[in-house]
C-alpha cells in the first residue's frame, strides 16, 4: 500500500514514452477502502451501503457516480502527496491484458476455473478471491464495471469490465461501455490509479466538467 492510503497497488510496467508506468489498485476499490473517505465526509455513502447483500467490507463498493470515484482518488492524493486518479481506457486495457498481446480474457485464452461464481446472484462477490492476471491484478473484467477517466461520447463517461448482474459475468480487455457520470448502478465501481511519473499527467488527464 502507498504510505497513508488504504489501497494495495500493483505496478504496471511502461510501454514507451506515450505509455508510462503506473500503479493500479490490485482490486476494485472495496467497501473497506472506501469507508475511510466516507467517514471523513469526503465522499457520500452510496446506495446499497447498508444493504446486507452489498455491504461486506471485502466487496467492491458499488453505486458510486463518476464524480464520487474521482473525489475518492483526490482524497487518496491528499493522504500521501501522490497523483491519484481514475485510469484512462487505454491504461485500464493495458493493465487488463497482463502483458499479453490482445488476449481473449485478462488471463489469456480462457477464464480460470471457478474464477466466477455460478448460479443466481443477489450481489457482487468478494474482491481479490480469484486468480491474478499476468501483472498481479485481480478481478479485471469481472464483478463490476469500472469507471474510467475518459469521456465516451456526449455526456457519457467510459467504463470497462464485466458485471455480477450480467448473464455472462466477464468481459474481454477490449470491451467498452459507458454511462452518464451522475448515474449510480449496483454493478458500477472503480479502480484507483497512482501515477509513477508526475509529468505524465498533462497528457492524460481530461478536464472535469458537468455533463
Helices and strands as residue ranges (DSSP letters): E 9-12, E 22-25, H 31-39, H 66-80, E 84-86, H 89-97, E 145-151, E 157-160, E 177-179, E 188-189, E 192-195, G 198-200, H 201-204
